[in-house]
Amino acid sequence: DVALRNSITGLRVVNARNTYYEAGDLLDGAAIDKYSFMRDAYIQRREYQINEGREDREPLMPVYENPYE
């Protein structure tokens, strides 16, 4: 039914807009510097995607000690 499909699509659009609006409120309330907040959130999300959700990950490169210290 076309009317039902259009109603459901409209409801999804309104719900998505509300979700993003609430995220904007979170950003305004939580971050002093919006740029650094968004940057850190993006980096955290990318690390999660790259590591496929694993938290106990190995470093990408070996960690060497400084022999001169």
HTML snippet that shows the backbone in 3Dmol.js (N, CA, C, O; Angstrom):
<script src="https://3Dmol.org/build/3Dmol-min.js"></script>
<div id="view" style="width:600px;height:400px;position:relative"></div>
<script>
const pdb = `
ATOM      1  N   ASP A   1       0.845  -1.175   0.000  1.00  0.00           N
ATOM      2  CA  ASP A   1       0.000   0.000   0.000  1.00  0.00           C
ATOM      3  C   ASP A   1       0.894   1.243   0.000  1.00  0.00           C
ATOM      4  O   ASP A   1       1.760   1.388   0.862  1.00  0.00           O
ATOM      5  N   VAL A   2       0.684   2.119  -0.950  1.00  0.00           N
ATOM      6  CA  VAL A   2       1.529   3.304  -1.133  1.00  0.00           C
ATOM      7  C   VAL A   2       1.375   4.284   0.020  1.00  0.00           C
ATOM      8  O   VAL A   2       2.364   4.853   0.483  1.00  0.00           O
ATOM      9  N   ALA A   3       0.166   4.488   0.483  1.00  0.00           N
ATOM     10  CA  ALA A   3      -0.067   5.433   1.579  1.00  0.00           C
ATOM     11  C   ALA A   3       0.641   4.982   2.855  1.00  0.00           C
ATOM     12  O   ALA A   3       1.237   5.799   3.557  1.00  0.00           O
ATOM     13  N   LEU A   4       0.578   3.712   3.151  1.00  0.00           N
ATOM     14  CA  LEU A   4       1.255   3.179   4.334  1.00  0.00           C
ATOM     15  C   LEU A   4       2.767   3.333   4.208  1.00  0.00           C
ATOM     16  O   LEU A   4       3.436   3.736   5.159  1.00  0.00           O
ATOM     17  N   ARG A   5       3.305   3.009   3.027  1.00  0.00           N
ATOM     18  CA  ARG A   5       4.744   3.139   2.800  1.00  0.00           C
ATOM     19  C   ARG A   5       5.194   4.586   2.973  1.00  0.00           C
ATOM     20  O   ARG A   5       6.222   4.844   3.600  1.00  0.00           O
ATOM     21  N   ASN A   6       4.435   5.528   2.424  1.00  0.00           N
ATOM     22  CA  ASN A   6       4.794   6.942   2.545  1.00  0.00           C
ATOM     23  C   ASN A   6       4.706   7.421   3.988  1.00  0.00           C
ATOM     24  O   ASN A   6       5.528   8.229   4.421  1.00  0.00           O
ATOM     25  N   SER A   7       3.734   6.940   4.727  1.00  0.00           N
ATOM     26  CA  SER A   7       3.601   7.309   6.140  1.00  0.00           C
ATOM     27  C   SER A   7       4.786   6.799   6.949  1.00  0.00           C
ATOM     28  O   SER A   7       5.327   7.518   7.790  1.00  0.00           O
ATOM     29  N   ILE A   8       5.183   5.569   6.697  1.00  0.00           N
ATOM     30  CA  ILE A   8       6.325   4.991   7.413  1.00  0.00           C
ATOM     31  C   ILE A   8       7.606   5.737   7.059  1.00  0.00           C
ATOM     32  O   ILE A   8       8.430   5.999   7.935  1.00  0.00           O
ATOM     33  N   THR A   9       7.780   6.081   5.787  1.00  0.00           N
ATOM     34  CA  THR A   9       8.964   6.837   5.369  1.00  0.00           C
ATOM     35  C   THR A   9       8.993   8.199   6.050  1.00  0.00           C
ATOM     36  O   THR A   9      10.046   8.633   6.517  1.00  0.00           O
ATOM     37  N   GLY A  10       7.858   8.871   6.113  1.00  0.00           N
ATOM     38  CA  GLY A  10       7.783  10.165   6.793  1.00  0.00           C
ATOM     39  C   GLY A  10       8.123  10.054   8.263  1.00  0.00           C
ATOM     40  O   GLY A  10       8.821  10.909   8.810  1.00  0.00           O
ATOM     41  N   LEU A  11       7.638   9.012   8.902  1.00  0.00           N
ATOM     42  CA  LEU A  11       7.942   8.789  10.312  1.00  0.00           C
ATOM     43  C   LEU A  11       9.434   8.547  10.519  1.00  0.00           C
ATOM     44  O   LEU A  11      10.011   9.040  11.488  1.00  0.00           O
ATOM     45  N   ARG A  12      10.054   7.803   9.632  1.00  0.00           N
ATOM     46  CA  ARG A  12      11.498   7.559   9.731  1.00  0.00           C
ATOM     47  C   ARG A  12      12.291   8.851   9.581  1.00  0.00           C
ATOM     48  O   ARG A  12      13.281   9.057  10.282  1.00  0.00           O
ATOM     49  N   VAL A  13      11.864   9.719   8.674  1.00  0.00           N
ATOM     50  CA  VAL A  13      12.555  10.999   8.471  1.00  0.00           C
ATOM     51  C   VAL A  13      12.458  11.859   9.724  1.00  0.00           C
ATOM     52  O   VAL A  13      13.452  12.440  10.157  1.00  0.00           O
ATOM     53  N   VAL A  14      11.270  11.942  10.305  1.00  0.00           N
ATOM     54  CA  VAL A  14      11.082  12.736  11.521  1.00  0.00           C
ATOM     55  C   VAL A  14      11.906  12.152  12.663  1.00  0.00           C
ATOM     56  O   VAL A  14      12.517  12.901  13.425  1.00  0.00           O
ATOM     57  N   ASN A  15      11.932  10.842  12.794  1.00  0.00           N
ATOM     58  CA  ASN A  15      12.707  10.192  13.845  1.00  0.00           C
ATOM     59  C   ASN A  15      14.203  10.450  13.664  1.00  0.00           C
ATOM     60  O   ASN A  15      14.904  10.730  14.637  1.00  0.00           O
ATOM     61  N   ALA A  16      14.692  10.359  12.435  1.00  0.00           N
ATOM     62  CA  ALA A  16      16.114  10.605  12.170  1.00  0.00           C
ATOM     63  C   ALA A  16      16.476  12.048  12.495  1.00  0.00           C
ATOM     64  O   ALA A  16      17.533  12.309  13.070  1.00  0.00           O
ATOM     65  N   ARG A  17      15.612  12.979  12.133  1.00  0.00           N
ATOM     66  CA  ARG A  17      15.887  14.383  12.407  1.00  0.00           C
ATOM     67  C   ARG A  17      15.946  14.624  13.913  1.00  0.00           C
ATOM     68  O   ARG A  17      16.810  15.360  14.391  1.00  0.00           O
ATOM     69  N   ASN A  18      15.043  14.016  14.653  1.00  0.00           N
ATOM     70  CA  ASN A  18      15.034  14.156  16.100  1.00  0.00           C
ATOM     71  C   ASN A  18      16.306  13.575  16.712  1.00  0.00           C
ATOM     72  O   ASN A  18      16.873  14.156  17.638  1.00  0.00           O
ATOM     73  N   THR A  19      16.747  12.451  16.205  1.00  0.00           N
ATOM     74  CA  THR A  19      17.975  11.827  16.707  1.00  0.00           C
ATOM     75  C   THR A  19      19.169  12.747  16.493  1.00  0.00           C
ATOM     76  O   THR A  19      19.981  12.931  17.399  1.00  0.00           O
ATOM     77  N   TYR A  20      19.281  13.325  15.299  1.00  0.00           N
ATOM     78  CA  TYR A  20      20.398  14.230  15.014  1.00  0.00           C
ATOM     79  C   TYR A  20      20.287  15.524  15.807  1.00  0.00           C
ATOM     80  O   TYR A  20      21.303  16.107  16.187  1.00  0.00           O
ATOM     81  N   TYR A  21      19.078  15.973  16.057  1.00  0.00           N
ATOM     82  CA  TYR A  21      18.876  17.176  16.861  1.00  0.00           C
ATOM     83  C   TYR A  21      19.372  16.943  18.285  1.00  0.00           C
ATOM     84  O   TYR A  21      20.029  17.805  18.870  1.00  0.00           O
ATOM     85  N   GLU A  22      19.055  15.773  18.840  1.00  0.00           N
ATOM     86  CA  GLU A  22      19.518  15.441  20.186  1.00  0.00           C
ATOM     87  C   GLU A  22      21.035  15.316  20.224  1.00  0.00           C
ATOM     88  O   GLU A  22      21.659  15.699  21.214  1.00  0.00           O
ATOM     89  N   ALA A  23      21.638  14.788  19.164  1.00  0.00           N
ATOM     90  CA  ALA A  23      23.099  14.692  19.103  1.00  0.00           C
ATOM     91  C   ALA A  23      23.714  16.084  19.077  1.00  0.00           C
ATOM     92  O   ALA A  23      24.768  16.306  19.672  1.00  0.00           O
ATOM     93  N   GLY A  24      23.072  17.015  18.398  1.00  0.00           N
ATOM     94  CA  GLY A  24      23.553  18.399  18.378  1.00  0.00           C
ATOM     95  C   GLY A  24      23.491  19.027  19.751  1.00  0.00           C
ATOM     96  O   GLY A  24      24.391  19.774  20.134  1.00  0.00           O
ATOM     97  N   ASP A  25      22.429  18.731  20.506  1.00  0.00           N
ATOM     98  CA  ASP A  25      22.329  19.226  21.875  1.00  0.00           C
ATOM     99  C   ASP A  25      23.441  18.648  22.742  1.00  0.00           C
ATOM    100  O   ASP A  25      24.008  19.351  23.578  1.00  0.00           O
ATOM    101  N   LEU A  26      23.752  17.377  22.546  1.00  0.00           N
ATOM    102  CA  LEU A  26      24.845  16.744  23.282  1.00  0.00           C
ATOM    103  C   LEU A  26      26.156  17.446  22.970  1.00  0.00           C
ATOM    104  O   LEU A  26      26.947  17.724  23.871  1.00  0.00           O
ATOM    105  N   LEU A  27      26.384  17.729  21.709  1.00  0.00           N
ATOM    106  CA  LEU A  27      27.612  18.409  21.293  1.00  0.00           C
ATOM    107  C   LEU A  27      27.703  19.782  21.936  1.00  0.00           C
ATOM    108  O   LEU A  27      28.766  20.165  22.424  1.00  0.00           O
ATOM    109  N   ASP A  28      26.611  20.524  21.945  1.00  0.00           N
ATOM    110  CA  ASP A  28      26.621  21.862  22.539  1.00  0.00           C
ATOM    111  C   ASP A  28      26.878  21.811  24.042  1.00  0.00           C
ATOM    112  O   ASP A  28      27.567  22.675  24.584  1.00  0.00           O
ATOM    113  N   GLY A  29      26.332  20.811  24.711  1.00  0.00           N
ATOM    114  CA  GLY A  29      26.470  20.735  26.155  1.00  0.00           C
ATOM    115  C   GLY A  29      27.771  20.115  26.629  1.00  0.00           C
ATOM    116  O   GLY A  29      28.255  20.452  27.711  1.00  0.00           O
ATOM    117  N   ALA A  30      28.346  19.220  25.846  1.00  0.00           N
ATOM    118  CA  ALA A  30      29.499  18.455  26.312  1.00  0.00           C
ATOM    119  C   ALA A  30      30.835  19.046  25.903  1.00  0.00           C
ATOM    120  O   ALA A  30      31.847  18.808  26.562  1.00  0.00           O
ATOM    121  N   ALA A  31      30.850  19.802  24.837  1.00  0.00           N
ATOM    122  CA  ALA A  31      32.138  20.214  24.284  1.00  0.00           C
ATOM    123  C   ALA A  31      32.341  21.713  24.424  1.00  0.00           C
ATOM    124  O   ALA A  31      31.474  22.515  24.079  1.00  0.00           O
ATOM    125  N   ILE A  32      33.501  22.065  24.935  1.00  0.00           N
ATOM    126  CA  ILE A  32      33.898  23.467  24.928  1.00  0.00           C
ATOM    127  C   ILE A  32      34.364  23.824  23.522  1.00  0.00           C
ATOM    128  O   ILE A  32      34.001  24.867  22.978  1.00  0.00           O
ATOM    129  N   ASP A  33      35.169  22.947  22.948  1.00  0.00           N
ATOM    130  CA  ASP A  33      35.670  23.128  21.586  1.00  0.00           C
ATOM    131  C   ASP A  33      35.011  22.076  20.701  1.00  0.00           C
ATOM    132  O   ASP A  33      35.362  20.898  20.766  1.00  0.00           O
ATOM    133  N   LYS A  34      34.061  22.496  19.880  1.00  0.00           N
ATOM    134  CA  LYS A  34      33.302  21.545  19.066  1.00  0.00           C
ATOM    135  C   LYS A  34      34.197  20.814  18.072  1.00  0.00           C
ATOM    136  O   LYS A  34      33.991  19.630  17.804  1.00  0.00           O
ATOM    137  N   TYR A  35      35.189  21.512  17.524  1.00  0.00           N
ATOM    138  CA  TYR A  35      36.071  20.872  16.545  1.00  0.00           C
ATOM    139  C   TYR A  35      36.821  19.704  17.174  1.00  0.00           C
ATOM    140  O   TYR A  35      36.831  18.608  16.614  1.00  0.00           O
ATOM    141  N   SER A  36      37.445  19.918  18.326  1.00  0.00           N
ATOM    142  CA  SER A  36      38.223  18.841  18.950  1.00  0.00           C
ATOM    143  C   SER A  36      37.311  17.697  19.395  1.00  0.00           C
ATOM    144  O   SER A  36      37.710  16.534  19.331  1.00  0.00           O
ATOM    145  N   PHE A  37      36.105  18.007  19.842  1.00  0.00           N
ATOM    146  CA  PHE A  37      35.151  16.968  20.231  1.00  0.00           C
ATOM    147  C   PHE A  37      34.806  16.087  19.039  1.00  0.00           C
ATOM    148  O   PHE A  37      34.828  14.861  19.149  1.00  0.00           O
ATOM    149  N   MET A  38      34.486  16.702  17.897  1.00  0.00           N
ATOM    150  CA  MET A  38      34.129  15.947  16.693  1.00  0.00           C
ATOM    151  C   MET A  38      35.332  15.169  16.166  1.00  0.00           C
ATOM    152  O   MET A  38      35.187  14.025  15.736  1.00  0.00           O
ATOM    153  N   ARG A  39      36.514  15.778  16.194  1.00  0.00           N
ATOM    154  CA  ARG A  39      37.726  15.102  15.729  1.00  0.00           C
ATOM    155  C   ARG A  39      38.006  13.862  16.567  1.00  0.00           C
ATOM    156  O   ARG A  39      38.265  12.787  16.025  1.00  0.00           O
ATOM    157  N   ASP A  40      37.955  14.009  17.876  1.00  0.00           N
ATOM    158  CA  ASP A  40      38.229  12.874  18.756  1.00  0.00           C
ATOM    159  C   ASP A  40      37.180  11.773  18.601  1.00  0.00           C
ATOM    160  O   ASP A  40      37.508  10.587  18.642  1.00  0.00           O
ATOM    161  N   ALA A  41      35.924  12.167  18.426  1.00  0.00           N
ATOM    162  CA  ALA A  41      34.872  11.170  18.213  1.00  0.00           C
ATOM    163  C   ALA A  41      35.095  10.424  16.903  1.00  0.00           C
ATOM    164  O   ALA A  41      34.907   9.209  16.839  1.00  0.00           O
ATOM    165  N   TYR A  42      35.494  11.147  15.861  1.00  0.00           N
ATOM    166  CA  TYR A  42      35.754  10.513  14.565  1.00  0.00           C
ATOM    167  C   TYR A  42      36.930   9.534  14.668  1.00  0.00           C
ATOM    168  O   TYR A  42      36.852   8.413  14.166  1.00  0.00           O
ATOM    169  N   ILE A  43      38.002   9.956  15.310  1.00  0.00           N
ATOM    170  CA  ILE A  43      39.184   9.097  15.444  1.00  0.00           C
ATOM    171  C   ILE A  43      38.838   7.847  16.251  1.00  0.00           C
ATOM    172  O   ILE A  43      39.260   6.745  15.903  1.00  0.00           O
ATOM    173  N   GLN A  44      38.078   8.015  17.316  1.00  0.00           N
ATOM    174  CA  GLN A  44      37.679   6.864  18.132  1.00  0.00           C
ATOM    175  C   GLN A  44      36.825   5.897  17.319  1.00  0.00           C
ATOM    176  O   GLN A  44      37.006   4.682  17.408  1.00  0.00           O
ATOM    177  N   ARG A  45      35.901   6.426  16.532  1.00  0.00           N
ATOM    178  CA  ARG A  45      35.045   5.564  15.703  1.00  0.00           C
ATOM    179  C   ARG A  45      35.861   4.830  14.650  1.00  0.00           C
ATOM    180  O   ARG A  45      35.627   3.645  14.413  1.00  0.00           O
ATOM    181  N   ARG A  46      36.821   5.508  14.008  1.00  0.00           N
ATOM    182  CA  ARG A  46      37.654   4.867  12.987  1.00  0.00           C
ATOM    183  C   ARG A  46      38.513   3.765  13.597  1.00  0.00           C
ATOM    184  O   ARG A  46      38.658   2.696  13.004  1.00  0.00           O
ATOM    185  N   GLU A  47      39.079   4.011  14.768  1.00  0.00           N
ATOM    186  CA  GLU A  47      39.868   2.974  15.434  1.00  0.00           C
ATOM    187  C   GLU A  47      38.998   1.758  15.736  1.00  0.00           C
ATOM    188  O   GLU A  47      39.445   0.621  15.588  1.00  0.00           O
ATOM    189  N   TYR A  48      37.768   1.993  16.153  1.00  0.00           N
ATOM    190  CA  TYR A  48      36.837   0.897  16.428  1.00  0.00           C
ATOM    191  C   TYR A  48      36.554   0.118  15.153  1.00  0.00           C
ATOM    192  O   TYR A  48      36.536  -1.113  15.173  1.00  0.00           O
ATOM    193  N   GLN A  49      36.332   0.818  14.040  1.00  0.00           N
ATOM    194  CA  GLN A  49      36.058   0.151  12.768  1.00  0.00           C
ATOM    195  C   GLN A  49      37.280  -0.624  12.281  1.00  0.00           C
ATOM    196  O   GLN A  49      37.151  -1.756  11.815  1.00  0.00           O
ATOM    197  N   ILE A  50      38.443  -0.032  12.385  1.00  0.00           N
ATOM    198  CA  ILE A  50      39.667  -0.680  11.914  1.00  0.00           C
ATOM    199  C   ILE A  50      39.950  -1.935  12.725  1.00  0.00           C
ATOM    200  O   ILE A  50      40.349  -2.960  12.172  1.00  0.00           O
ATOM    201  N   ASN A  51      39.746  -1.858  14.035  1.00  0.00           N
ATOM    202  CA  ASN A  51      40.031  -2.994  14.918  1.00  0.00           C
ATOM    203  C   ASN A  51      38.851  -3.941  15.054  1.00  0.00           C
ATOM    204  O   ASN A  51      38.893  -4.876  15.853  1.00  0.00           O
ATOM    205  N   GLU A  52      37.808  -3.708  14.287  1.00  0.00           N
ATOM    206  CA  GLU A  52      36.620  -4.564  14.266  1.00  0.00           C
ATOM    207  C   GLU A  52      36.034  -4.762  15.661  1.00  0.00           C
ATOM    208  O   GLU A  52      35.584  -5.854  16.007  1.00  0.00           O
ATOM    209  N   GLY A  53      36.046  -3.704  16.447  1.00  0.00           N
ATOM    210  CA  GLY A  53      35.430  -3.739  17.760  1.00  0.00           C
ATOM    211  C   GLY A  53      36.273  -4.342  18.861  1.00  0.00           C
ATOM    212  O   GLY A  53      35.849  -4.362  20.017  1.00  0.00           O
ATOM    213  N   ARG A  54      37.462  -4.836  18.532  1.00  0.00           N
ATOM    214  CA  ARG A  54      38.320  -5.427  19.564  1.00  0.00           C
ATOM    215  C   ARG A  54      38.986  -4.321  20.369  1.00  0.00           C
ATOM    216  O   ARG A  54      39.475  -3.340  19.808  1.00  0.00           O
ATOM    217  N   GLU A  55      39.000  -4.481  21.662  1.00  0.00           N
ATOM    218  CA  GLU A  55      39.640  -3.483  22.507  1.00  0.00           C
ATOM    219  C   GLU A  55      41.075  -3.863  22.844  1.00  0.00           C
ATOM    220  O   GLU A  55      41.905  -2.987  23.084  1.00  0.00           O
ATOM    221  N   ASP A  56      41.375  -5.144  22.864  1.00  0.00           N
ATOM    222  CA  ASP A  56      42.728  -5.595  23.188  1.00  0.00           C
ATOM    223  C   ASP A  56      43.513  -5.753  21.891  1.00  0.00           C
ATOM    224  O   ASP A  56      43.677  -6.860  21.378  1.00  0.00           O
ATOM    225  N   ARG A  57      43.985  -4.653  21.383  1.00  0.00           N
ATOM    226  CA  ARG A  57      44.669  -4.678  20.096  1.00  0.00           C
ATOM    227  C   ARG A  57      46.165  -4.497  20.286  1.00  0.00           C
ATOM    228  O   ARG A  57      46.624  -3.901  21.261  1.00  0.00           O
ATOM    229  N   GLU A  58      46.892  -5.014  19.352  1.00  0.00           N
ATOM    230  CA  GLU A  58      48.334  -4.835  19.334  1.00  0.00           C
ATOM    231  C   GLU A  58      48.648  -3.496  18.669  1.00  0.00           C
ATOM    232  O   GLU A  58      47.889  -3.052  17.808  1.00  0.00           O
ATOM    233  N   PRO A  59      49.741  -2.848  19.046  1.00  0.00           N
ATOM    234  CA  PRO A  59      50.106  -1.607  18.357  1.00  0.00           C
ATOM    235  C   PRO A  59      50.395  -1.882  16.883  1.00  0.00           C
ATOM    236  O   PRO A  59      50.870  -2.959  16.524  1.00  0.00           O
ATOM    237  N   LEU A  60      50.106  -0.901  16.042  1.00  0.00           N
ATOM    238  CA  LEU A  60      50.336  -1.073  14.614  1.00  0.00           C
ATOM    239  C   LEU A  60      51.822  -1.206  14.294  1.00  0.00           C
ATOM    240  O   LEU A  60      52.200  -1.916  13.362  1.00  0.00           O
ATOM    241  N   MET A  61      52.649  -0.532  15.057  1.00  0.00           N
ATOM    242  CA  MET A  61      54.096  -0.626  14.857  1.00  0.00           C
ATOM    243  C   MET A  61      54.733  -1.051  16.172  1.00  0.00           C
ATOM    244  O   MET A  61      54.207  -0.739  17.241  1.00  0.00           O
ATOM    245  N   PRO A  62      55.848  -1.753  16.110  1.00  0.00           N
ATOM    246  CA  PRO A  62      56.507  -2.150  17.356  1.00  0.00           C
ATOM    247  C   PRO A  62      56.990  -0.922  18.126  1.00  0.00           C
ATOM    248  O   PRO A  62      57.371   0.089  17.537  1.00  0.00           O
ATOM    249  N   VAL A  63      56.965  -1.033  19.433  1.00  0.00           N
ATOM    250  CA  VAL A  63      57.423   0.053  20.287  1.00  0.00           C
ATOM    251  C   VAL A  63      58.857  -0.256  20.693  1.00  0.00           C
ATOM    252  O   VAL A  63      59.129  -1.258  21.354  1.00  0.00           O
ATOM    253  N   TYR A  64      59.758   0.611  20.292  1.00  0.00           N
ATOM    254  CA  TYR A  64      61.167   0.438  20.619  1.00  0.00           C
ATOM    255  C   TYR A  64      61.545   1.386  21.741  1.00  0.00           C
ATOM    256  O   TYR A  64      61.055   2.513  21.814  1.00  0.00           O
ATOM    257  N   GLU A  65      62.421   0.916  22.613  1.00  0.00           N
ATOM    258  CA  GLU A  65      62.899   1.780  23.679  1.00  0.00           C
ATOM    259  C   GLU A  65      64.042   2.629  23.154  1.00  0.00           C
ATOM    260  O   GLU A  65      64.785   2.213  22.265  1.00  0.00           O
ATOM    261  N   ASN A  66      64.173   3.814  23.708  1.00  0.00           N
ATOM    262  CA  ASN A  66      65.245   4.716  23.317  1.00  0.00           C
ATOM    263  C   ASN A  66      66.525   4.270  24.023  1.00  0.00           C
ATOM    264  O   ASN A  66      66.585   4.313  25.252  1.00  0.00           O
ATOM    265  N   PRO A  67      67.556   3.840  23.278  1.00  0.00           N
ATOM    266  CA  PRO A  67      68.781   3.352  23.925  1.00  0.00           C
ATOM    267  C   PRO A  67      69.600   4.466  24.571  1.00  0.00           C
ATOM    268  O   PRO A  67      70.526   4.185  25.332  1.00  0.00           O
ATOM    269  N   TYR A  68      69.278   5.711  24.283  1.00  0.00           N
ATOM    270  CA  TYR A  68      70.059   6.834  24.791  1.00  0.00           C
ATOM    271  C   TYR A  68      69.495   7.422  26.070  1.00  0.00           C
ATOM    272  O   TYR A  68      70.041   8.391  26.596  1.00  0.00           O
ATOM    273  N   GLU A  69      68.428   6.862  26.573  1.00  0.00           N
ATOM    274  CA  GLU A  69      67.848   7.391  27.820  1.00  0.00           C
ATOM    275  C   GLU A  69      68.423   6.697  29.014  1.00  0.00           C
ATOM    276  O   GLU A  69      68.055   7.010  30.146  1.00  0.00           O
TER     277      GLU A  69
END
`;
const viewer = $3Dmol.createViewer("view");
viewer.addModel(pdb, "pdb");
viewer.setStyle({}, {cartoon: {color: "spectrum"}});
viewer.zoomTo();
viewer.render();
</script>
